C-alpha cells in the first residue's frame, strides 16, 4: 500500500481489484439500482469480506473512500454486464426469454428477476440535443 495515497499499488492493486470483483459478484445482491441505495450494513459486509485478505484502514476516511469507490466501480461494471446479458438474450423484445437466461454473476433467480423487472419497466433514456440559434 502506498503510504502517501493510502491506495494499493503494484501487484497488490491487481490482487485487490480481483478480490473486489469476487466480493461484488458473490456477496452484493443486484437488487439495488443505485450504489447509494445499498445499505451501510451491506457495505460493511463487503468491507469485512475484503478484510479477510487485506488490511483495511477502516478509521481512515480517505482510504475507505478509495475502497468504496473501487467497490462502486466494480458494482457498476457488474450491473452493466448483467444489463448487456439481458439485452442480448431478449431484453424488452423477448423478456420471458431473457428471464430464463440467468447471468452467472447473479446471486439467484429472485435477484435476476428483480433486475429484469427493473429493466422491463425502465423508461427509455432520452438524450436531449439542444440547438441554439442566433
C-alpha positions in Angstrom: 0.0 0.0 0.0 1.3 3.4 -0.9 1.6 5.3 2.4 1.0 8.7 0.8 -2.1 7.9 -1.2 -3.4 5.1 1.0 -4.1 3.1 -2.1 -2.9 -0.3 -3.2 -0.2 -0.3 -5.8 1.6 -2.8 -8.0 0.8 -6.4 -7.7 -1.3 -5.8 -4.6 -3.5 -3.4 -6.7 -4.2 -6.2 -9.1 -5.0 -8.7 -6.4 -7.2 -6.1 -4.6 -9.1 -5.4 -7.9 -9.6 -9.2 -8.4 -10.9 -9.6 -4.9 -13.3 -6.7 -5.2 -14.8 -8.4 -8.3 -15.2 -11.6 -6.4 -16.8 -9.9 -3.4 -19.3 -7.9 -5.6 -20.3 -10.9 -7.6 -20.6 -13.2 -4.6 -21.8 -11.0 -1.8 -23.6 -8.0 -3.2 -27.2 -8.5 -4.3 -28.0 -6.6 -7.5 -31.5 -5.6 -6.4 -30.2 -2.1 -5.5 -30.5 0.1 -8.5 -28.1 2.8 -7.3 -24.9 2.3 -5.3 -26.0 5.0 -2.8 -29.2 2.9 -2.1 -27.1 -0.1 -0.8 -27.5 0.0 3.0 -24.4 0.7 5.1 -24.9 -2.7 6.7 -24.4 -4.4 3.3 -21.4 -2.3 2.6 -19.9 -3.3 6.0 -20.3 -6.9 5.0 -18.4 -6.2 1.8 -15.6 -4.5 3.7 -15.4 -7.4 6.1 -15.1 -9.8 3.2 -12.2 -7.8 1.9 -10.6 -7.7 5.4 -10.2 -11.4 5.2 -7.4 -10.8 2.7 -6.4 -7.1 3.1 -5.7 -4.8 5.9 -8.3 -2.1 5.5 -7.7 1.2 7.4 -11.4 1.5 8.5 -10.7 4.6 10.6 -9.0 6.4 7.6 -11.8 8.2 5.8 -9.7 8.9 2.7 -8.7 5.2 2.4 -12.3 4.0 2.9 -13.4 6.5 0.3 -10.9 4.8 -2.1 -12.2 1.3 -1.1 -15.9 2.4 -1.5 -15.0 4.0 -4.9 -13.4 0.7 -6.1 -16.4 -1.3 -4.9 -18.8 1.1 -6.6 -16.9 0.9 -9.9 -17.0 -2.9 -9.8 -20.7 -2.8 -8.9 -21.3 -0.6 -12.0 -19.4 -3.0 -14.2 -21.2 -6.0 -12.9 -24.6 -4.3 -13.4 -23.6 -3.3 -16.9 -22.6 -6.9 -17.7 -26.0 -8.1 -16.4 -27.8 -5.5 -18.4 -25.9 -6.4 -21.6 -26.7 -10.1 -21.0 -30.4 -9.3 -20.5 -30.5 -7.3 -23.8 -28.5 -9.9 -25.7 -30.9 -12.6 -24.6 -34.2 -10.9 -25.4 -34.4 -7.8 -23.3 -37.6 -5.8 -23.8 -38.4 -7.5 -27.0 -38.5 -11.0 -25.5 -38.5 -10.5 -21.8 -39.6 -14.1 -20.9 -36.6 -15.5 -22.8 -34.3 -13.0 -21.1 -35.6 -14.1 -17.7 -34.7 -17.7 -18.5 -31.1 -16.8 -19.2 -29.9 -16.0 -15.6 -26.4 -14.5 -15.8 -23.8 -16.4 -13.8 -22.9 -13.3 -11.8 -26.4 -13.1 -10.3 -27.0 -14.4 -6.8 -30.2 -16.1 -7.5 -33.3 -16.3 -9.8 -35.0 -13.9 -7.4 -32.1 -11.4 -7.8 -32.2 -11.8 -11.6 -36.0 -11.4 -11.7 -35.7 -8.2 -9.7 -33.3 -6.6 -12.2 -35.3 -7.9 -15.1 -38.4 -6.3 -13.6 -36.5 -3.0 -13.3 -35.2 -3.1 -16.9 -38.6 -4.1 -18.3 -40.3 -1.2 -16.6 -37.5 1.3 -17.1 -38.4 4.2 -19.3 -36.0 4.7 -22.2 -33.4 7.3 -21.5 -33.9 10.2 -23.9 -30.9 12.3 -24.6 -31.7 15.9 -25.4 -30.0 17.8 -28.1 -30.3 21.5 -27.7 -29.5 23.6 -30.6 -29.0 27.3 -30.1 -29.9 29.7 -32.9 -28.7 33.2 -33.2 
